[in-house]
Amino acid sequence: MNEIEIGRGKRARRAYSFDDIAVVPSRRTRDPEEVSVGWQIDAYHFDLPVIGAPMDSVMSPETAVAFGKHGGLPVLDLEGLWTRYEDPAPLLAEIATLEPALATARMQEIYQADIVPELIVERLRAIRDAGVTVAGALTPQRTQQLWKTVVDAGVDLFVIRGTTVSAEHVSSRAEPLNLKRFIYELDVPVIVGGAASYSAALHLMRTGAAGVLVGFGGGAAHTTRRTLGIHAPMASAIADVAAARRDYLDESGGRYVHVIADGGVGTSGDIVKAVACGADAVMLGAALARATEAPGRGFHWGPEAHHSELPRGERVEVGAVASLEEVLFGPSKVADGTTNLVGALRRAMATTGYTELKDFQRVEVVVAPYEGG
């Protein structure tokens, strides 16, 4: 493994972002109509390898239903405004009009309201009644408090999502969440993350998780690198976690854990490269927040943006560029990779000669830093 000398006392491995790599066409091409982009996790099949990020600017119960009917997997943030307020629409409208200098402080105030368990049940029921796969997300800090409410409400998939989630959290102040015991005792599949290294992902896989989120989420709205000095270039992170999946497959005697790219996947080209590096699916935030139906009204933020003590995210303006259907399937009226995300993935797979996502994970890639051409 090639390492670079930072100084005499520190060496580091070179890691690559999506902008640093490119997919290489092969000797064969395919017809895009013959390409399948469907995937399955546990008993649930989806037509699109796209998960709607559990962020208030991306997923409301209404947009979750629409996204699910388009073939994706929507995940509702069960610690967001929809489980704190009976009608959060006026607050979402207010957040979209806040002056940038005042946005963080005001959002901290808005999100101080208590989570109402009855609203969790009500929001998840609305999604289930529409015939869409039901998935909800909690942070590790809230999981022990609210998991029973969530499971009793009838989720199909349970997501535990944080900036960094480990299988072994050490605390002298409180009994930490024991992921292995928790997942083993739960009757529904669990997706957990973020993880960004081989060893962290392997430990999460050993807890029994059905899927592992790679990255820190909220790429467009995240300031974790500035505030905590933590960052994981996504191409290398996905490849590392895909290697952990391969080794765990052998270790467990054939148990396949899905790898989901979460964070920094902003355009169709990023989705293509995420799968090429080994991802089974991608979790999209900003890319879906650009839809005109998105509850953020052209703005995007994650839970880190309103952390009560150390915000490490911000509300960003992504614009409302097209309908959700056009964002996913086109037709595209721009050439910047923000619309017709699924069509672009199909075309990239067809151009390189692949018709299945799992096969496309083996496509050749090269290191080719982006120069703007």
C-alpha positions in Angstrom: 0.0 0.0 0.0 1.6 3.2 -1.2 2.1 5.8 1.6 3.1 9.5 1.4 5.4 11.1 3.9 3.6 14.0 5.5 6.6 14.8 7.6 9.3 12.7 9.3 6.9 11.7 12.0 3.8 11.0 10.0 2.9 9.0 6.9 -0.5 8.7 5.2 -2.2 6.7 2.5 -3.4 8.5 -0.6 -7.2 8.4 -0.9 -9.3 9.3 -3.9 -12.6 11.2 -4.3 -15.1 10.7 -7.1 -13.5 13.6 -9.0 -10.1 11.8 -9.0 -11.3 8.7 -10.9 -13.1 7.8 -14.1 -14.8 4.7 -15.5 -13.2 3.1 -18.6 -15.3 1.8 -21.5 -14.7 -1.8 -22.5 -14.7 -3.6 -25.8 -18.5 -4.2 -25.6 -21.5 -1.8 -25.5 -25.1 -2.5 -24.7 -28.5 -1.0 -25.4 -29.5 1.2 -22.4 -33.1 -0.3 -22.5 -31.5 -3.7 -21.7 -29.8 -2.5 -18.5 -31.3 -3.4 -15.1 -30.7 -1.0 -12.2 -32.8 -2.9 -9.7 -31.5 -4.2 -6.4 -32.7 -6.1 -3.4 -31.9 -5.8 0.3 -33.3 -8.6 2.5 -36.8 -9.4 1.2 -37.3 -6.0 -0.4 -36.7 -5.3 -4.1 -36.4 -1.8 -5.5 -36.4 -0.7 -9.2 -33.9 2.0 -8.4 -30.6 1.7 -6.5 -31.4 5.0 -4.8 -32.3 5.7 -1.2 -33.8 9.0 -0.1 -31.7 10.4 2.7 -33.5 11.0 6.0 -33.3 14.7 6.0 -36.1 17.2 6.4 -35.1 19.0 3.3 -35.4 15.8 1.2 -38.1 13.5 2.7 -41.5 14.4 4.0 -44.2 11.7 4.3 -45.7 13.0 1.0 -42.4 13.0 -0.9 -41.5 9.6 0.6 -44.6 8.1 -0.9 -43.9 9.7 -4.3 -40.3 8.6 -4.3 -41.3 5.1 -3.2 -43.8 4.8 -6.1 -41.0 5.8 -8.5 -39.1 2.7 -7.4 -36.7 4.1 -4.7 -36.4 3.5 -1.0 -37.5 6.6 1.0 -36.2 7.0 4.6 -37.9 9.4 6.9 -35.9 11.2 9.6 -37.7 10.2 12.8 -36.0 13.0 14.8 -36.9 15.7 12.3 -39.7 18.3 12.1 -42.3 15.8 11.1 -42.1 14.0 14.4 -41.8 17.2 16.5 -44.7 19.2 15.0 -48.2 18.3 13.9 -47.8 20.7 11.0 -44.2 21.6 10.2 -45.0 23.3 6.9 -44.8 26.9 8.2 -41.4 26.1 9.8 -40.0 24.6 6.6 -41.2 27.7 4.8 -39.5 29.9 7.4 -36.2 28.0 7.2 -36.2 28.6 3.4 -36.4 32.3 4.0 -33.8 32.8 6.8 -30.9 35.0 6.3 -27.7 32.9 6.1 -26.1 34.6 9.1 -29.2 33.7 11.2 -30.1 30.3 9.9 -28.1 28.1 12.3 -29.3 29.8 15.4 -32.9 29.8 14.4 -32.8 26.2 13.3 -31.3 25.2 16.7 -34.4 26.9 18.3 -36.9 25.1 15.9 -35.3 21.7 16.5 -35.4 22.1 20.3 -39.0 20.9 20.4 -39.5 17.4 21.8 -40.0 14.4 19.6 -43.6 13.1 19.9 -43.8 9.3 19.7 -47.4 9.4 18.5 -46.2 11.5 15.5 -43.7 8.8 14.6 -46.5 6.3 14.4 -48.7 8.6 12.4 -46.0 9.5 9.8 -44.9 5.9 9.3 -48.6 4.8 9.0 -49.2 7.3 6.3 -46.3 5.9 4.2 -47.5 2.3 4.8 -51.1 3.1 3.9 -49.8 4.4 0.5 -48.3 1.0 -0.2 -44.7 2.1 0.0 -41.9 0.2 1.8 -41.5 1.9 5.2 -38.1 2.9 6.4 -37.2 5.3 9.3 -34.0 6.6 10.7 -32.7 7.3 14.2 -29.3 8.4 15.4 -27.5 6.0 17.7 -28.1 8.4 20.6 -31.9 8.1 20.2 -32.2 4.5 19.2 -32.5 3.0 22.7 -35.2 5.6 23.6 -37.4 5.3 20.5 -36.7 2.0 18.8 -39.7 0.2 20.2 -42.1 2.9 19.1 -40.6 2.7 15.6 -40.8 -1.1 15.3 -44.3 -1.2 16.8 -45.3 1.3 14.1 -44.4 -1.2 11.5 -41.2 -0.3 9.7 -39.9 -2.6 7.1 -36.3 -1.4 7.3 -34.7 0.3 10.3 -31.8 2.8 9.7 -29.3 3.9 12.3 -27.5 6.8 10.8 -24.9 9.1 12.4 -21.9 11.1 11.3 -19.7 8.2 12.4 -21.2 4.9 13.8 -19.0 2.3 15.3 -19.8 -1.2 16.5 -17.9 -0.5 19.7 -18.8 2.8 21.4 -17.1 3.3 24.7 -18.7 5.5 27.4 -18.2 5.9 31.1 -21.3 8.0 31.5 -24.1 5.8 30.1 -24.8 2.3 28.8 -24.0 2.6 25.1 -26.0 1.0 22.3 -24.8 -2.6 21.8 -25.4 -2.9 18.1 -24.8 -6.6 17.9 -27.3 -7.4 20.5 -29.7 -4.8 19.3 -29.7 -6.0 15.7 -29.9 -9.7 16.7 -33.0 -9.1 18.8 -34.7 -6.9 16.2 -37.2 -8.5 13.8 -36.5 -6.1 10.9 -33.4 -5.6 8.8 -31.1 -2.8 9.9 -29.0 -0.5 7.8 -26.3 1.3 9.8 -23.5 3.9 9.3 -21.6 5.9 8.5 -18.4 4.0 8.2 -15.4 5.0 6.1 -12.7 2.4 6.7 -12.3 -1.4 6.1 -12.0 -2.2 9.8 -15.0 -0.1 10.9 -17.2 -1.5 8.2 -16.1 -5.1 8.9 -17.1 -4.7 12.6 -20.5 -3.2 11.6 -21.1 -6.2 9.2 -20.4 -8.6 12.1 -23.2 -7.0 14.1 -25.7 -8.5 11.7 -26.5 -5.4 9.7 -28.2 -5.9 6.4 -26.4 -2.8 4.9 -23.6 -0.4 5.8 -23.7 3.3 4.9 -20.4 4.5 3.6 -19.4 8.2 4.3 -20.7 10.8 6.6 -23.9 11.8 4.9 -25.0 15.3 4.0 -22.1 15.9 1.6 -23.3 19.2 0.2 -24.4 20.6 3.6 -21.6 19.1 5.7 -18.8 21.0 7.4 -17.3 18.1 9.3 -14.0 18.5 7.6 -13.8 22.2 8.8 -15.1 21.6 12.3 -13.7 18.2 13.2 -11.0 17.7 10.7 -12.6 14.4 9.6 -13.1 13.6 6.0 -13.2 10.4 3.8 -12.7 10.7 0.1 -15.6 8.6 -1.2 -14.1 6.6 -4.0 -11.5 5.1 -1.6 -13.9 4.7 1.2 -16.4 2.7 -0.9 -13.6 0.5 -2.3 -12.3 -0.2 1.2 -15.8 -1.1 2.5 -16.5 -3.3 -0.6 -13.3 -5.2 0.3 -14.7 -5.7 3.8 -17.9 -7.0 2.3 -15.9 -9.5 0.2 -13.9 -10.7 3.2 -17.0 -10.9 5.4 -18.8 -12.9 2.7 -16.0 -15.5 3.1 -15.8 -15.2 6.9 -19.6 -15.7 7.4 -20.0 -18.5 4.9 -21.9 -16.5 2.3 -23.7 -13.6 4.1 -23.8 -10.6 1.8 -24.0 -7.2 3.3 -25.0 -4.3 1.1 -22.8 -1.3 0.7 -24.6 2.0 0.4 -22.7 5.2 -0.6 -24.0 8.0 1.7 -22.6 11.6 1.2 -20.9 13.4 -1.6 -23.0 11.7 -4.2 -24.3 14.9 -5.9 -24.6 14.2 -9.6 -25.3 11.3 -11.9 -21.6 10.8 -12.5 -21.0 10.4 -8.8 -23.7 7.7 -8.7 -21.9 5.9 -11.6 -18.6 6.0 -9.9 -20.0 5.0 -6.5 -21.4 1.7 -8.1 -18.1 1.3 -10.0 -16.2 1.4 -6.7 -18.4 -1.3 -5.2 -21.6 0.3 -3.9 -24.9 -1.6 -4.3 -27.0 1.6 -3.9 -26.6 5.3 -3.1 -28.3 7.4 -0.5 -29.1 10.8 -2.0 -29.7 14.1 -0.2 -28.9 17.3 -2.2 -29.6 15.5 -5.5 -33.2 14.9 -4.4 -33.5 18.2 -2.5 -33.3 19.9 -6.0 -36.7 18.5 -6.8 -39.5 21.0 -6.9 -41.6 18.7 -4.6 -38.8 18.5 -2.0 -39.9 20.0 1.4 -36.7 22.1 1.6 -38.0 24.5 -1.1 -34.7 24.7 -2.9 -32.6 24.5 0.3 -30.9 21.6 1.9 -29.7 20.8 5.4 -28.9 17.8 7.6 -29.3 17.2 11.3 -25.7 18.3 11.9 -26.7 21.8 10.8 -28.8 22.4 14.0 -26.7 20.4 16.5 -27.3 22.2 19.9 -23.6 22.4 20.8 -21.4 21.9 17.8 -23.1 22.5 14.4 -21.0 20.9 11.7 -23.3 21.5 8.7 -25.2 24.3 7.2 -28.3 25.2 5.2 -27.3 25.4 1.6 -29.2 26.6 -1.4 -29.3 23.9 -4.1 -32.2 25.4 -6.1 -35.4 23.7 -7.3 -34.3 22.5 -10.7 -37.0 20.1 -11.9 -39.8 17.7 -10.8 -38.8 14.6 -8.8 -39.7 12.5 -11.9 -37.4 14.6 -14.1 -34.6 14.5 -11.5 -34.8 10.7 -11.6 -35.8 9.9 -15.1 -35.6 13.1 -17.2 -36.0 14.4 -19.7 -33.0 16.6 -18.7 -32.8 20.2 -19.8 -29.3 20.8 -18.4 -26.0 19.1 -18.9 -24.6 19.2 -15.4 -25.6 15.7 -14.1 -28.4 17.0 -11.8 -31.4 15.5 -13.7 -32.2 12.1 -15.3 -29.9 10.5 -12.7 -31.2 7.0 -13.5 -31.0 7.5 -17.2 -27.3 8.5 -16.9 -26.6 5.4 -14.8 -28.2 3.2 -17.4 -26.3 4.9 -20.2 -22.9 4.6 -18.4 -23.5 0.9 -17.8 -24.6 0.3 -21.4 -21.6 2.3 -22.7 -19.2 0.1 -20.7 -21.0 -3.2 -21.6 -22.8 -4.0 -18.4 -26.5 -4.9 -17.8 -26.5 -5.6 -14.0 -25.3 -3.5 -11.1 -23.3 -6.2 -9.5 -21.4 -6.8 -12.7 -20.8 -3.1 -13.1 -19.0 -3.1 -9.8 -16.1 -4.9 -11.6 -15.8 -2.2 -14.3 -12.3 -0.8 -14.9 -11.5 2.6 -13.4 -8.5 4.9 -13.7 -7.1 7.7 -11.6 -7.8 10.7 -13.7 -8.1 13.9 -11.6 -10.8 16.2 -13.0 -9.5 19.1 -15.0 -12.8 20.7 -16.0 -13.1 19.1 -19.4 
